[in-house]
Amino acid sequence: MSSLADQIAAERRQSMRALLGKPLLTSGEGDAALLALIRVHADWLREWLGRNCGWTLQIEPELARLRKTPADLADRTRAARDATTDLPFTRRRYALFCLALAALERADRQTTLGSVADDILAAVVGEPAFAAAGVKFELETRDARRDLVHVVRLLLDLRVLVRVHGHEEHFVDRRGDVLYNVRRPALAAMLAVRRGPSTVAARGFEDRLLAIVEEPSLDGEDARNRRLRTALTRRLLDDPVVYFDDLTADERAYLTSQRAHLLRQIHEATGLVGEVRREGIALVDPEGTLSDCGMPEEGTEGHVTLLVAEFLAQGARWDAVAGVPIAAVVAHVATLKREHRTHWRKDASAAGAEVTLTDQALSRLEALRLVVRSSDAVVPLPALGRFRLLPPTVRPRRGQPQASLFE
């Protein structure tokens, strides 16, 4: 390839990675150069994303919005997280997030946190369906105000809001209000669905979720192959590991015949490298910048997660079906707490902290598709074998069976 072709390919990869890592890019906060690059390669990006993923790309003067359809609508392991505390969003916070967006749609160019709170309160009180669904909101309790602040922090991170004056902690403590600019283009681009929720007649949550992202279904072999290609590409891009056992028979057959082509297309567009093993495929990021949930990571939680992964991987072979009792994992973390108390943060040594630390570690491992958790047990998945301590082994020769992710 010529140097010009190499430069174009590198710019396209950079643009694609920027959109995959942050599907809503707005001007400001260092994203202006990326937005300019995305505009240059907009036609190529739209064509690649539409053909391979069935996703659309919206580009406006102040933003670029990749409208993704999730590969797995039932995945509840990767929630939005508060940028300050890293705590995952609860069902209540998601409801408040949607209500905050509705309040901002009615707001002026500038608004305050107190005004948003009042609008949400009026909406909840005025609609009996909220009470029937168990959604409550009041400003009298500190926890309720804290929940709203978590929502606002996410809106700040998404650049839907820009803080002008004040601080959210003042609102929590009832010591003052906060003034924001509302960025209309970003607010209008937040909803990434194919149908407006208000147009859906279905009543159940799962049915409504399917309805708002439902895609037109065409007949014929070409349409069938396109559906399979987009479904697999979405999973490969979205999921840390794609296990063959989780695919339908048609998806497995298509992936078997088209695997080399799919992985090459993804690698050329994103720089991600496909690692194929007996149980599945993982896309590895040599740059380490596309994952929203890394392993390992620094800090107490990161160290605990790594040690829990090692503990579960050691027992993965002999208890891969029944799983490891969560009580056993908690007991192990209690032992680790005593062993590492001098370099873990202070509150990690408190009585009962092992329960919280275990829950956080298992949540991270579950999001990374390394374990499956039930109410009382955790089942290691094949890719967790990466964290099992084994003696050095010799690589298999060319033509020998593909190694297991456990090995």
Buried (B, 14 or more C-beta within 10 A) or exposed (E): EEEEEEEBBEBBBBBBBBBBBBBBBBBEEEBEEBBEBBBBBBEBBBEBBEBBBBBBBBBBEBBBBBBBBBBBEEBEBBBBBBEEEEEBBEEBBEBBBBBBBEBBEEBEEEBBBBBBBEBBBEBBEEEEEBEEEEBEBEBEEEEBBBBBBBBBBBBBBBBBBBBEEBBBEEBBEEEBBBBBEBBBBBBBBBEBBEEEEEEBEEEEEEEBBEBBBEEEEEEEEEEBEBBBBBBBBBBBBBBBBBBBEBBEEEBBEBBEEBBEEBBEBBBBBBBBEBBBBEBBBBBEBEEEEBEEBBBEEEEBBBBBBBBBBBBBBBBBEEBBEEBBEBEBBBEBBBEBBEEBEEEBEEEBBEEEBBEBBBBBBBBBBBBBBBBBBEEEBBBBBBBBBBBBEEEEEEEEEEEEEEBEBBE
